[in-house]
Protein backbone atom coordinates (compact mmCIF):
# COMPACT_ATOMS: atom_id res chain seq x y z
CA UNK A 1 0.00 0.00 0.00
CA UNK A 2 1.29 3.45 -0.88
CA UNK A 3 2.49 5.64 1.95
CA UNK A 4 0.98 9.07 2.51
CA UNK A 5 4.00 11.38 2.71
CA UNK A 6 3.65 15.06 3.58
CA UNK A 7 6.62 17.25 2.69
CA UNK A 8 6.80 20.86 3.82
CA UNK A 9 9.01 23.34 2.01
CA UNK A 10 8.30 21.35 -1.14
CA UNK A 11 7.63 24.09 -3.68
CA UNK A 12 11.26 23.86 -4.84
CA UNK A 13 14.68 22.58 -3.79
CA UNK A 14 15.11 19.18 -2.19
CA UNK A 15 11.47 19.11 -1.08
CA UNK A 16 10.22 19.34 -4.67
CA UNK A 17 12.85 16.85 -5.83
CA UNK A 18 11.86 14.36 -3.12
CA UNK A 19 8.19 14.82 -4.04
CA UNK A 20 8.95 13.96 -7.68
CA UNK A 21 11.04 10.95 -6.74
CA UNK A 22 8.61 9.54 -4.19
CA UNK A 23 5.69 10.04 -6.55
CA UNK A 24 7.61 8.13 -9.22
CA UNK A 25 8.11 5.35 -6.64
CA UNK A 26 4.34 5.05 -6.30
CA UNK A 27 3.82 6.89 -3.01
CA UNK A 28 1.02 9.35 -2.24
CA UNK A 29 2.86 12.63 -1.81
CA UNK A 30 1.35 15.82 -0.39
CA UNK A 31 3.21 19.04 -1.19
CA UNK A 32 3.24 21.98 1.24
CA UNK A 33 4.75 25.31 0.26
CA UNK A 34 4.62 29.02 1.00
CA UNK A 35 4.31 30.53 -2.48
CA UNK A 36 1.05 29.56 -4.24
CA UNK A 37 2.43 29.80 -7.79
CA UNK A 38 5.59 27.80 -7.09
CA UNK A 39 3.73 25.21 -5.03
CA UNK A 40 1.17 24.67 -7.78
CA UNK A 41 3.93 24.28 -10.37
CA UNK A 42 5.66 21.69 -8.18
CA UNK A 43 2.51 19.68 -7.52
CA UNK A 44 -0.06 19.98 -10.28
CA UNK A 45 1.92 18.48 -13.22
CA UNK A 46 2.30 15.34 -11.09
CA UNK A 47 -1.30 15.33 -9.94
CA UNK A 48 -0.27 15.82 -6.31
CA UNK A 49 -2.33 17.41 -3.54
CA UNK A 50 -0.90 20.70 -2.37
CA UNK A 51 -1.46 23.08 0.53
CA UNK A 52 -0.11 26.45 1.59
CA UNK A 53 1.43 27.70 4.83
CA UNK A 54 3.78 30.60 5.47
CA UNK A 55 5.76 29.65 8.57
CA UNK A 56 6.27 33.31 9.50
CA UNK A 57 2.60 33.15 10.56
CA UNK A 58 1.89 30.39 13.06
CA UNK A 59 -1.86 30.70 12.51
CA UNK A 60 -1.21 29.40 8.99
CA UNK A 61 0.57 26.39 10.49
CA UNK A 62 -2.47 25.74 12.68
CA UNK A 63 -4.77 26.04 9.67
CA UNK A 64 -2.53 23.65 7.73
CA UNK A 65 -2.69 21.07 10.53
CA UNK A 66 -6.48 21.27 10.62
CA UNK A 67 -6.66 20.79 6.84
CA UNK A 68 -4.29 17.81 6.88
CA UNK A 69 -6.23 16.13 9.68
CA UNK A 70 -9.45 16.64 7.75
CA UNK A 71 -8.06 15.36 4.44
CA UNK A 72 -5.82 12.43 5.35
CA UNK A 73 -6.96 9.52 7.52
CA UNK A 74 -3.37 8.39 7.94
CA UNK A 75 -0.02 10.09 7.63
CA UNK A 76 2.88 7.68 7.21
CA UNK A 77 5.64 10.26 6.90
CA UNK A 78 5.87 13.91 7.89
CA UNK A 79 8.97 15.57 6.44
CA UNK A 80 9.57 18.89 8.18
CA UNK A 81 11.66 20.37 5.41
CA UNK A 82 10.55 24.03 5.45
CA UNK A 83 13.30 26.47 6.42
CA UNK A 84 15.93 28.89 5.26
CA UNK A 85 18.65 31.32 6.22
CA UNK A 86 17.87 35.01 6.38
CA UNK A 87 19.63 38.34 6.81
CA UNK A 88 19.34 40.83 9.65
CA UNK A 89 17.44 39.92 12.79
CA UNK A 90 13.71 40.17 12.17
CA UNK A 91 10.77 39.50 14.47
CA UNK A 92 7.60 37.94 13.06
CA UNK A 93 4.04 39.01 13.76
CA UNK A 94 3.96 36.19 16.34
CA UNK A 95 6.79 37.88 18.24
CA UNK A 96 9.56 35.38 17.49
CA UNK A 97 12.88 35.75 15.69
CA UNK A 98 12.25 34.73 12.09
CA UNK A 99 15.00 32.11 11.65
CA UNK A 100 13.97 30.38 14.88
CA UNK A 101 10.28 30.40 13.98
CA UNK A 102 10.56 29.26 10.36
CA UNK A 103 13.18 26.55 10.93
CA UNK A 104 12.10 25.21 14.32
CA UNK A 105 8.87 26.49 15.84
CA UNK A 106 6.74 25.96 12.72
CA UNK A 107 7.71 22.30 12.37
CA UNK A 108 7.50 21.75 16.12
CA UNK A 109 3.94 23.12 16.16
CA UNK A 110 2.80 21.20 13.07
CA UNK A 111 4.20 17.91 14.38
CA UNK A 112 2.49 18.31 17.72
CA UNK A 113 -0.85 19.28 16.20
CA UNK A 114 -0.66 16.14 14.03
CA UNK A 115 0.77 14.00 16.80
CA UNK A 116 -2.21 11.74 17.50
CA UNK A 117 -2.66 11.01 13.79
CA UNK A 118 1.06 10.34 13.42
CA UNK A 119 1.05 7.92 16.36
CA UNK A 120 -2.03 6.13 15.05
CA UNK A 121 -0.27 5.76 11.68
CA UNK A 122 3.02 4.62 13.28
CA UNK A 123 4.59 7.40 11.26
CA UNK A 124 8.13 8.59 10.68
CA UNK A 125 8.91 12.28 11.28
CA UNK A 126 11.90 13.55 9.30
CA UNK A 127 13.69 16.80 10.11
CA UNK A 128 15.84 18.45 7.46
CA UNK A 129 18.77 19.66 9.55
CA UNK A 130 22.27 20.65 8.40
CA UNK A 131 25.97 20.42 9.09
CA UNK A 132 25.49 24.05 10.15
CA UNK A 133 24.36 22.67 13.53
CA UNK A 134 27.97 21.66 14.10
CA UNK A 135 29.80 24.45 12.31
CA UNK A 136 27.83 27.61 13.07
CA UNK A 137 25.74 27.01 16.17
CA UNK A 138 26.40 29.09 19.29
CA UNK A 139 23.41 27.73 21.12
CA UNK A 140 22.08 29.35 24.30
CA UNK A 141 18.83 27.93 25.67
CA UNK A 142 18.29 31.25 27.44
CA UNK A 143 18.67 33.28 24.23
CA UNK A 144 16.56 31.39 21.71
CA UNK A 145 15.47 34.66 20.10
CA UNK A 146 18.99 35.93 19.51
CA UNK A 147 18.25 39.04 21.53
CA UNK A 148 21.69 39.22 23.16
CA UNK A 149 23.81 37.89 20.31
CA UNK A 150 22.75 37.55 16.69
CA UNK A 151 24.23 36.75 13.33
CA UNK A 152 22.47 35.11 10.39
CA UNK A 153 24.92 32.19 10.40
CA UNK A 154 24.65 31.56 14.13
CA UNK A 155 20.86 31.80 14.05
CA UNK A 156 20.70 29.26 11.25
CA UNK A 157 23.18 26.93 12.96
CA UNK A 158 21.20 27.17 16.19
CA UNK A 159 17.96 26.38 14.37
CA UNK A 160 19.48 23.33 12.70
CA UNK A 161 20.73 22.11 16.10
CA UNK A 162 17.20 22.66 17.44
CA UNK A 163 15.93 20.37 14.66
CA UNK A 164 18.17 17.59 15.97
CA UNK A 165 17.31 18.22 19.63
CA UNK A 166 13.61 18.14 18.71
CA UNK A 167 14.14 14.87 16.85
CA UNK A 168 15.81 13.28 19.85
CA UNK A 169 13.16 14.42 22.31
CA UNK A 170 10.35 13.37 19.96
CA UNK A 171 11.93 9.92 19.76
CA UNK A 172 12.37 9.73 23.53
CA UNK A 173 8.78 10.68 24.27
CA UNK A 174 6.94 8.62 21.67
CA UNK A 175 9.12 5.68 20.67
CA UNK A 176 6.94 3.40 22.79
CA UNK A 177 3.85 4.63 20.95
CA UNK A 178 5.23 3.67 17.55
CA UNK A 179 6.28 7.14 16.38
CA UNK A 180 9.78 7.34 14.87
CA UNK A 181 11.95 10.40 14.33
CA UNK A 182 15.14 11.09 12.42
CA UNK A 183 17.14 14.13 11.25
CA UNK A 184 19.53 14.49 8.33
CA UNK A 185 21.92 16.77 6.50
CA UNK A 186 20.98 16.80 2.79
CA UNK A 187 24.28 18.30 1.65
CA UNK A 188 25.18 21.82 0.56
CA UNK A 189 22.41 22.00 -2.00
CA UNK A 190 22.25 24.17 -5.12
CA UNK A 191 18.83 25.62 -4.35
CA UNK A 192 17.15 28.93 -3.52
CA UNK A 193 17.04 28.33 0.23
CA UNK A 194 19.44 31.24 0.90
CA UNK A 195 17.75 33.68 -1.46
CA UNK A 196 16.53 35.75 1.48
CA UNK A 197 19.98 36.02 3.05
CA UNK A 198 22.89 38.37 2.39
CA UNK A 199 26.67 38.35 2.34
CA UNK A 200 28.62 35.11 1.87
CA UNK A 201 25.56 32.84 2.15
CA UNK A 202 23.72 34.71 -0.60
CA UNK A 203 26.82 34.73 -2.83
CA UNK A 204 27.49 31.02 -2.39
CA UNK A 205 23.96 29.99 -3.31
CA UNK A 206 23.37 32.46 -6.14
CA UNK A 207 26.77 32.82 -7.82
CA UNK A 208 26.91 30.53 -10.89
CA UNK A 209 30.57 29.66 -10.33
CA UNK A 210 30.20 28.91 -6.61
CA UNK A 211 27.04 26.91 -7.20
CA UNK A 212 29.05 24.36 -9.20
CA UNK A 213 30.56 23.26 -5.90
CA UNK A 214 27.14 22.44 -4.47
CA UNK A 215 25.16 19.20 -4.48
CA UNK A 216 22.16 18.90 -6.80
CA UNK A 217 18.62 19.04 -5.47
CA UNK A 218 18.04 15.57 -6.91
CA UNK A 219 20.75 14.10 -4.68
CA UNK A 220 19.46 15.97 -1.63
CA UNK A 221 15.91 14.90 -2.42
CA UNK A 222 17.00 11.28 -2.72
CA UNK A 223 18.49 11.46 0.78
CA UNK A 224 15.15 12.64 2.14
CA UNK A 225 13.43 9.92 0.11
CA UNK A 226 15.74 7.24 1.50
CA UNK A 227 14.58 8.07 5.01
CA UNK A 228 10.92 8.34 3.96
CA UNK A 229 10.96 4.89 2.37
CA UNK A 230 13.22 3.32 4.99
CA UNK A 231 12.19 1.19 7.94
CA UNK A 232 13.03 2.63 11.37
CA UNK A 233 15.28 0.30 13.33
CA UNK A 234 16.40 -1.40 10.13
CA UNK A 235 17.49 1.24 7.62
CA UNK A 236 17.96 4.04 10.15
CA UNK A 237 17.92 4.37 13.90
CA UNK A 238 15.34 6.11 16.06
CA UNK A 239 16.44 9.63 17.02
CA UNK A 240 19.46 9.46 14.72
CA UNK A 241 21.21 12.08 12.62
CA UNK A 242 22.36 11.13 9.11
CA UNK A 243 24.47 12.51 6.27
CA UNK A 244 24.91 10.72 2.94
CA UNK A 245 22.58 7.99 4.26
CA UNK A 246 24.97 7.17 7.09
CA UNK A 247 25.06 8.06 10.80
CA UNK A 248 26.96 11.33 11.20
CA UNK A 249 28.59 13.46 13.85
CA UNK A 250 27.08 16.77 14.82
CA UNK A 251 27.31 19.25 17.70
CA UNK A 252 28.06 17.57 21.06
CA UNK A 253 25.09 19.51 22.45
CA UNK A 254 22.76 17.31 20.40
CA UNK A 255 23.53 14.45 22.77
CA UNK A 256 22.32 16.35 25.86
CA UNK A 257 18.89 14.94 26.84
CA UNK A 258 18.26 17.67 29.40
CA UNK A 259 18.84 20.35 26.78
CA UNK A 260 16.47 18.58 24.37
CA UNK A 261 13.80 18.44 27.06
CA UNK A 262 14.24 22.09 28.00
CA UNK A 263 13.98 23.15 24.34
CA UNK A 264 10.77 21.14 23.98
CA UNK A 265 9.26 22.72 27.09
CA UNK A 266 10.22 26.26 26.04
CA UNK A 267 8.90 25.67 22.51
CA UNK A 268 5.61 24.26 23.78
CA UNK A 269 5.13 27.28 26.01
CA UNK A 270 5.86 29.66 23.14
CA UNK A 271 3.26 28.15 20.79
CA UNK A 272 0.66 27.59 23.49
CA UNK A 273 0.77 23.80 23.74
CA UNK A 274 0.58 21.81 26.93
CA UNK A 275 3.85 19.94 27.44
MARVEXMI-614999 format. One record per residue: residue in three letters; x, z, y of N, C-alpha, C in turn. Coordinates in steps of 0.2 Angstrom, whole numbers, padded with zeros to 4 digits, always signed. Each point is the difference from the previous one (the first is absolute). Example, Ala and Ser with C-alpha at 12.3 -4.5 7.8 and 13.67 -1.06 7.14 Angstrom:
ALA+0066+0039-0028-0004+0000+0006+0004+0000+0006;SER-0002-0004+0005+0004+0001+0006-0004+0003+0005;
***
This chain:
UNK+0004+0000-0006-0004+0000+0006+0004+0000+0006;UNK-0001-0004+0005+0003+0000+0006+0000+0006+0004;UNK+0006+0002+0003+0000+0006+0004-0002-0002+0007;UNK-0003+0005+0003-0002+0000+0007+0006+0003+0004;UNK+0003-0004+0004+0006+0002+0004-0001-0001+0007;UNK+0000+0005+0004-0001+0000+0007+0007+0000+0004;UNK+0002-0004+0004+0006-0001+0003-0001+0001+0008;UNK+0002+0005+0003+0000+0000+0007+0006-0003+0003;UNK+0000-0002+0007+0005-0004+0003+0001-0007-0004;UNK-0005-0003-0002+0000-0006-0004-0001-0006+0003;UNK+0000+0000+0007-0002-0006+0003+0006-0005+0001;UNK+0006+0003-0001+0006-0004-0001+0006+0004-0003;UNK+0006-0003+0000+0005+0004-0003+0000+0001-0008;UNK+0003+0006-0002+0000+0001-0007-0007+0002-0003;UNK-0005+0002+0005-0007+0002-0002-0003-0007-0002;UNK+0000-0005+0004-0003-0006-0001+0003-0004-0006;UNK+0007+0001-0001+0003-0003-0006-0002+0003-0006;UNK+0000+0007+0000-0003+0003-0006-0007-0001-0002;UNK-0004-0001+0005-0007-0002-0001+0000-0007-0003;UNK+0004-0005+0002+0000-0006-0003+0002+0000-0007;UNK+0005+0004-0002+0003+0000-0006-0004+0004-0005;UNK-0003+0005+0002-0005+0004-0004-0006-0004-0002;UNK-0003-0003+0005-0006-0005-0001+0002-0005-0005;UNK+0006-0003+0000+0002-0005-0004+0001+0003-0007;UNK+0001+0006-0001+0001+0004-0006-0007+0002-0003;UNK-0006-0002+0004-0006+0001-0003-0003+0007+0002;UNK+0003+0004+0005-0003+0006+0002-0005-0001+0006;UNK-0004+0005+0001-0005+0000+0006+0003+0003+0006;UNK+0002-0004+0005+0004+0003+0005-0004+0000+0006;UNK+0000+0006+0004-0003+0001+0006+0005+0001+0006;UNK-0001-0005+0005+0005+0000+0005-0003+0004+0006;UNK+0005+0004+0003-0002+0004+0006+0005-0001+0005;UNK-0002-0002+0006+0005-0002+0006-0003+0003+0006;UNK+0004-0001+0005-0002+0002+0007-0003-0006+0004;UNK+0003-0006+0000-0001-0005+0004-0006-0005-0004;UNK-0006-0001+0003-0005-0003-0004+0002-0007-0002;UNK+0003-0004+0004+0002-0007-0001+0005+0000-0006;UNK+0006+0004+0001+0005+0000-0005-0002+0002-0007;UNK-0005+0005+0000-0002+0003-0006-0005-0005-0003;UNK-0004-0004+0003-0004-0005-0003+0004-0006-0003;UNK+0005-0001+0004+0005-0006-0003+0003+0002-0006;UNK+0002+0007-0001+0003+0002-0006-0004+0001-0005;UNK-0007+0001+0001-0004+0001-0006-0005-0005-0002;UNK-0003-0004+0005-0005-0004-0001+0002-0006-0004;UNK+0006-0003+0001+0002-0006-0005+0000+0002-0007;UNK+0001+0006-0001+0001+0003-0007-0007+0002-0003;UNK-0005+0001+0005-0006+0002-0002+0000+0008-0001;UNK+0004+0003+0004+0001+0007-0001-0005+0004+0005;UNK-0002+0006-0002-0004+0004+0005+0005+0003+0005;UNK-0002+0000+0006+0004+0003+0006-0003+0005+0004;UNK+0003+0005+0003-0002+0005+0004+0005+0001+0006;UNK-0003+0003+0005+0004+0001+0006+0001+0007+0002;UNK+0006+0002+0002+0001+0007+0002+0007+0000+0005;UNK-0001+0002+0006+0006+0001+0004+0002+0008-0001;UNK+0006+0001-0002+0002+0007-0002+0002+0004+0007;UNK+0000-0003+0005+0000+0003+0007-0006+0004+0001;UNK-0005-0001-0003-0007+0003+0001-0002+0003-0007;UNK+0000+0006-0001-0002+0003-0006-0007+0000-0002;UNK-0004-0001+0005-0007-0001-0002-0001-0007-0003;UNK+0004-0005+0001+0000-0006-0004+0002+0001-0007;UNK+0005+0005-0001+0002+0001-0007-0006+0004-0004;UNK-0004+0004+0004-0005+0003-0003-0006-0005-0002;UNK-0001-0004+0005-0005-0006-0002+0002-0004-0006;UNK+0007-0001+0000+0002-0004-0006-0001+0003-0006;UNK+0002+0007-0001-0001+0004-0006-0008-0001-0002;UNK-0004+0001+0005-0007+0000-0002-0002-0007-0002;UNK+0002-0005+0002-0001-0007-0002+0002-0001-0007;UNK+0007+0002-0001+0003-0001-0007-0004+0004-0005;UNK-0002+0006+0001-0004+0004-0004-0007-0003-0002;UNK-0003-0003+0005-0006-0003-0001+0000-0007-0004;UNK+0006-0003+0001+0001-0007-0003+0003+0000-0007;UNK+0004+0005-0002+0004+0000-0006-0001+0006-0004;UNK-0003-0001-0006-0002+0006-0004+0006+0003-0003;UNK+0006-0004-0001+0006+0003-0002+0006-0003+0004;UNK+0005+0003+0001+0006-0002+0003+0006+0002-0004;UNK+0003-0005-0003+0005+0001-0005+0007+0001+0004;UNK+0001-0003+0006+0006+0000+0003-0001+0001+0008;UNK+0002+0004+0003+0000+0000+0008+0008+0000+0002;UNK+0001-0006+0003+0007-0001+0003+0000+0001+0007;UNK+0002+0006+0002+0001+0002+0007+0006-0004+0003;UNK-0001-0006+0003+0005-0004+0002+0000-0001+0007;UNK-0005+0002+0004+0000-0001+0007+0005+0004+0004;UNK+0003-0003+0005+0006+0004+0003+0004-0005+0005;UNK+0004+0003+0003+0005-0004+0004+0004+0005+0005;UNK+0005-0003+0003+0004+0003+0005-0001-0002+0007;UNK+0000+0004+0004-0003-0001+0007+0006+0002+0005;UNK-0002-0001+0006+0005+0001+0006+0000+0007+0003;UNK-0001+0001+0006+0000+0006+0003-0006+0005-0003;UNK+0001+0006+0001-0005+0005-0002-0007-0001+0003;UNK-0005-0001-0004-0006-0001+0002-0005+0004-0004;UNK-0005+0003+0004-0005+0004-0004-0007-0003+0000;UNK-0003+0000-0006-0006-0004-0001-0006+0004+0003;UNK-0006-0003-0001-0006+0003+0003-0002+0006-0004;UNK+0003+0001-0006-0001+0006-0004+0004+0005+0002;UNK+0005-0001+0004+0005+0005+0002+0006+0001-0004;UNK+0002-0005-0004+0006+0000-0004+0005-0005+0002;UNK+0006+0002-0001+0005-0006+0001-0001-0006-0005;UNK+0001-0005+0003-0003-0007-0003+0004-0001-0007;UNK+0006+0001+0000+0004-0002-0006-0002+0005-0006;UNK-0001+0006+0002-0002+0005-0005-0007-0001-0003;UNK-0005-0002+0005-0007-0001-0002+0000-0006-0004;UNK+0003-0006+0002-0001-0006-0004+0003+0000-0007;UNK+0006+0003+0000+0004+0000-0006-0002+0005-0005;UNK-0002+0006+0002-0002+0006-0004-0007+0002+0000;UNK-0002+0002+0006-0007+0003+0000-0005-0004-0002;UNK+0000-0007+0002-0005-0004-0002-0001-0001-0008;UNK+0006-0001-0003+0000+0000-0007-0002+0006-0004;UNK+0002+0006+0003-0002+0007-0002-0007+0001+0000;UNK-0003-0002+0006-0007+0001+0001-0004-0005-0005;UNK+0002-0006-0001-0004-0005-0004+0000+0003-0007;UNK+0006+0002-0002+0001+0002-0007-0004+0006-0002;UNK-0001+0005+0005-0004+0006-0001-0007-0002+0000;UNK-0002-0004+0004-0007-0002+0000-0002-0004-0006;UNK+0004-0003-0003-0001-0004-0006+0001+0004-0006;UNK+0003+0006+0000+0003+0004-0005-0005+0001-0006;UNK-0006+0002+0001-0004+0000-0006-0001-0006-0004;UNK-0001-0006+0003+0000-0006-0003+0006-0002-0003;UNK+0006+0002+0003+0006-0002-0003+0001+0004-0007;UNK-0001+0007+0001+0000+0004-0006-0004-0003-0006;UNK-0006-0001+0002-0005-0003-0005+0002-0006-0004;UNK+0004-0004+0004+0003-0007-0002+0006+0001-0003;UNK+0003+0006+0000+0007+0001-0003+0005-0005+0003;UNK+0000+0000+0007+0003-0005+0004+0007+0002+0001;UNK+0004-0005+0002+0007+0000+0003-0001+0000+0008;UNK+0004+0004+0003+0001-0001+0007+0007-0001+0002;UNK+0001-0006+0003+0006-0002+0002+0002+0000+0007;UNK+0005+0003+0002+0002+0001+0007+0006-0005+0001;UNK+0000-0005+0005+0005-0004+0002+0005+0004+0005;UNK+0005+0003-0003+0005+0004+0004+0006-0005+0002;UNK+0006+0003+0001+0005-0004+0002+0007+0004-0001;UNK+0005-0004+0000+0007+0003+0000+0001+0004+0007;UNK-0004-0002+0005+0000+0004+0006-0001+0007+0000;UNK-0003+0002-0006-0001+0008-0001+0006+0003-0001;UNK+0005-0003-0002+0007+0003-0002+0005-0002+0006;UNK-0001-0005+0003+0005-0002+0005-0002+0002+0007;UNK-0006+0000+0002-0002+0001+0007-0004+0007+0001;UNK-0002+0003-0005-0004+0006+0001+0004+0006+0003;UNK-0003+0003+0005+0002+0006+0002-0006+0005+0001;UNK-0002+0002-0006-0007+0003-0001+0000+0007+0002;UNK-0005+0002+0004-0002+0006+0002-0007+0002-0001;UNK-0002+0004-0005-0007+0001-0001-0003+0003+0006;UNK+0003+0003+0004-0003+0003+0006+0000-0005+0006;UNK+0002-0006-0001+0000-0005+0005-0002-0007-0002;UNK-0006+0001-0004-0002-0006-0003-0002-0006+0005;UNK-0002+0002+0006-0002-0005+0005+0006-0002+0004;UNK+0006+0002-0001+0006-0002+0004+0000+0002+0007;UNK-0003+0005+0001-0001+0003+0007+0007+0002+0003;UNK+0004+0003-0004+0006+0003+0002+0006-0005+0000;UNK+0000-0004-0006+0005-0005-0001-0003-0007-0002;UNK+0001-0005+0003-0003-0007-0002+0004-0006+0001;UNK+0001-0004-0006+0002-0006+0001-0004-0004-0005;UNK-0001-0007+0001-0004-0004-0004+0003+0000-0008;UNK+0007+0000+0000+0003+0000-0007-0002+0007-0004;UNK+0001+0005+0004-0001+0007-0003-0007+0001-0002;UNK-0005-0003+0004-0007+0001-0001-0002-0004-0006;UNK+0003-0006-0001-0001-0004-0006+0003+0003-0006;UNK+0006+0003+0000+0003+0003-0005-0004+0006-0002;UNK-0002+0004+0004-0004+0006-0001-0007-0002-0004;UNK-0003-0005+0003-0006-0002-0003+0001-0002-0007;UNK+0005-0004-0002+0001-0002-0006+0002+0005-0005;UNK+0004+0006+0003+0001+0006-0004-0007+0003-0002;UNK-0004+0000+0005-0007+0003-0001-0004-0003-0005;UNK+0001-0007-0001-0003-0004-0005+0002+0003-0007;UNK+0006+0001-0001+0003+0003-0006-0002+0007-0001;UNK+0000+0004+0005-0002+0007-0001-0008+0000-0002;UNK-0004-0004+0003-0007+0000-0001-0001-0003-0008;UNK+0004-0004-0002+0000-0003-0007+0001+0006-0004;UNK+0005+0004+0001+0002+0005-0005-0005+0006+0000;UNK-0003+0001+0006-0005+0006+0000-0007-0003-0003;UNK-0001-0006+0001-0006-0003-0003+0000+0000-0008;UNK+0006-0002-0002+0002+0001-0007-0001+0007-0003;UNK+0003+0005+0004+0000+0007-0002-0007+0002-0001;UNK-0004-0001+0005-0007+0002+0000-0005-0003-0005;UNK+0001-0006-0001-0005-0004-0004+0002-0003-0006;UNK+0006+0001-0002+0003-0003-0007-0005+0002-0005;UNK-0002+0007-0001-0004+0002-0005-0007-0003+0000;UNK-0002-0003+0006-0007-0003+0000+0001-0008-0001;UNK+0006-0002-0002+0000-0007-0002+0002-0005+0006;UNK+0001+0003+0006+0002-0004+0006+0008-0001+0000;UNK+0003-0006+0001+0007-0001+0000+0002-0002+0007;UNK+0006+0002+0001+0003-0002+0007+0007-0002+0000;UNK+0002-0005+0003+0007-0003+0000+0001-0003+0007;UNK+0007+0000+0002+0002-0003+0007+0005-0005-0002;UNK+0001-0004+0005+0006-0005-0002+0002-0003+0007;UNK+0006-0003-0001+0004-0004+0006-0001-0007-0002;UNK-0003-0004+0004-0001-0007-0002+0006-0004+0001;UNK+0005+0002+0004+0005-0004+0002+0000-0001+0008;UNK+0005-0002+0003+0000-0002+0007-0003-0007+0000;UNK-0007+0000+0002-0004-0006-0001+0000-0004+0006;UNK+0000-0007-0001-0001-0005+0006-0007+0000+0001;UNK-0003+0004+0004-0007+0000+0002-0001+0002+0007;UNK-0006+0001+0003-0001+0001+0007-0001+0008+0001;UNK+0002+0004-0005-0002+0007+0001+0003+0003+0006;UNK+0006-0002+0002+0003+0003+0006-0001-0004+0007;UNK-0006-0004+0000-0001-0004+0005-0002+0004+0006;UNK-0003+0006-0001-0001+0004+0006+0005+0005+0002;UNK+0006-0001-0003+0006+0004+0002+0004-0003+0005;UNK+0006+0003+0002+0004-0003+0005+0008+0001-0002;UNK+0004-0003+0003+0007+0002-0001+0003-0003-0007;UNK+0004+0003-0003+0003-0003-0006-0005-0001-0006;UNK-0005+0004-0001-0005-0001-0005-0004-0007+0002;UNK-0002-0001+0006-0003-0006+0002+0004-0006-0002;UNK+0006+0000+0002+0005-0005+0000+0001-0002-0008;UNK+0001+0005-0004+0001-0001-0007-0005-0004-0003;UNK-0006+0002+0001-0006-0003-0003-0003-0006+0003;UNK+0002-0002+0006-0002-0006+0003+0005-0005+0001;UNK+0006+0002+0000+0006-0005+0001+0001-0004-0006;UNK-0001-0007+0001+0001-0004-0006+0006+0000-0004;UNK+0006+0002+0003+0006+0000-0004+0000+0007-0004;UNK-0002+0005+0004+0000+0007-0003-0005+0000-0006;UNK-0006-0003+0001-0005+0000-0005+0002-0003-0007;UNK+0006-0004+0000+0002-0003-0006+0003+0005-0005;UNK+0002+0006+0003+0003+0006-0004-0006+0004-0003;UNK-0006-0001+0002-0005+0004-0003-0003-0003-0006;UNK-0004+0004-0004-0003-0001-0006-0007-0004+0001;UNK-0002-0004-0004-0006-0004+0001-0006+0005-0001;UNK-0006-0002+0003-0006+0004-0001-0002-0001-0007;UNK+0001-0006-0003-0002-0001-0007+0004+0005-0005;UNK+0006+0002+0002+0004+0005-0005-0003+0007+0002;UNK-0001+0001+0006-0003+0007+0002-0007+0001-0003;UNK-0004-0005+0000-0006+0000-0002+0000+0001-0008;UNK+0004-0003-0003+0001+0000-0008+0002+0008-0002;UNK+0004+0003+0005+0001+0007-0002-0006+0004+0001;UNK-0004-0001+0005-0006+0004+0000-0005-0002-0006;UNK+0000-0006-0002-0004-0002-0005+0002+0003-0007;UNK+0007+0000-0001+0003+0003-0006-0003+0008-0001;UNK+0000+0003+0006-0003+0007-0001-0008+0000-0001;UNK-0003-0005+0003-0007+0000+0000-0002-0002-0007;UNK+0003-0004-0004-0001-0002-0007+0003+0004-0005;UNK+0005+0005+0002+0003+0004-0004-0004+0006-0003;UNK+0002+0003-0005-0003+0006-0003+0004+0006+0002;UNK-0003+0005+0003+0003+0006+0002+0003+0004-0006;UNK+0006+0002+0000+0002+0004-0005+0004-0005-0005;UNK-0001-0006+0000+0003-0005-0004+0005-0005+0004;UNK-0003-0003+0005+0003-0005+0004+0004+0004+0006;UNK-0004+0005+0003+0003+0004+0005-0003+0007+0000;UNK+0004+0004+0003-0001+0008-0001-0005+0002+0006;UNK-0004+0005-0002-0004+0003+0005+0004+0004+0005;UNK-0002-0002+0006+0003+0003+0006+0007-0003+0002;UNK+0002-0005-0004+0006-0003+0001+0001-0005+0007;UNK+0006-0001+0001+0002-0005+0005+0004-0005-0002;UNK-0001-0007+0001+0003-0005-0003+0002-0005+0005;UNK+0006-0004-0002+0002-0006+0004+0003-0005-0006;UNK-0002-0006+0001+0002-0005-0004-0003+0001-0007;UNK-0006+0004-0001-0003+0001-0006+0004+0005-0004;UNK+0004+0004+0003+0004+0005-0003-0001+0007+0004;UNK+0001+0006-0003+0000+0006+0003+0006+0000+0005;UNK-0001+0003+0006+0005-0001+0006+0001+0007+0003;UNK+0005+0000+0003+0002+0006+0004-0003-0001+0007;UNK-0002+0006+0003-0003+0000+0007+0003+0006+0003;UNK-0003+0002+0006+0002+0006+0003-0001+0007-0004;UNK+0005+0004+0000-0001+0006-0004-0006+0004+0001;UNK-0003+0000+0007-0006+0003+0002-0006-0002-0005;UNK+0001-0006-0002-0006-0002-0004-0001+0004-0007;UNK+0005+0004-0002+0000+0004-0006-0003+0007+0002;UNK-0001+0001+0006-0002+0007+0002-0008+0001-0001;UNK-0002+0004-0005-0008+0000-0001-0003+0004+0005;UNK+0003+0005+0003-0003+0004+0005-0001-0004+0006;UNK+0005-0005+0002-0001-0004+0006-0006-0005-0001;UNK+0000-0003-0006-0006-0004-0002-0006+0003+0001;UNK-0001+0007-0002-0006+0003+0000-0002+0002+0007;UNK+0005+0002+0004-0001+0001+0007-0002-0006+0004;UNK+0003-0006-0001-0002-0006+0003-0007-0002-0002;UNK-0002+0001-0006-0007-0001-0002-0005+0004+0004;UNK+0002+0007+0000-0005+0004+0004+0000-0001+0007;UNK+0005-0002+0003+0000-0002+0007-0004-0006+0001;UNK+0001-0005-0004-0004-0006+0000-0007+0001-0001;UNK-0002+0004-0004-0007+0001-0002-0003+0003+0006;UNK+0003+0005+0003-0002+0003+0006-0001-0005+0006;UNK+0005-0004+0001-0001-0005+0005-0006-0005+0000;UNK-0001-0002-0006-0006-0005-0001-0006+0003-0002;UNK+0000+0007+0000-0007+0003-0001-0002+0001-0007;UNK+0005+0000-0005-0002+0001-0007+0001+0007-0002;UNK-0004+0002-0005+0002+0007-0003+0006-0001-0005;UNK+0004+0004+0000+0006-0001-0004-0002+0000-0008;
***
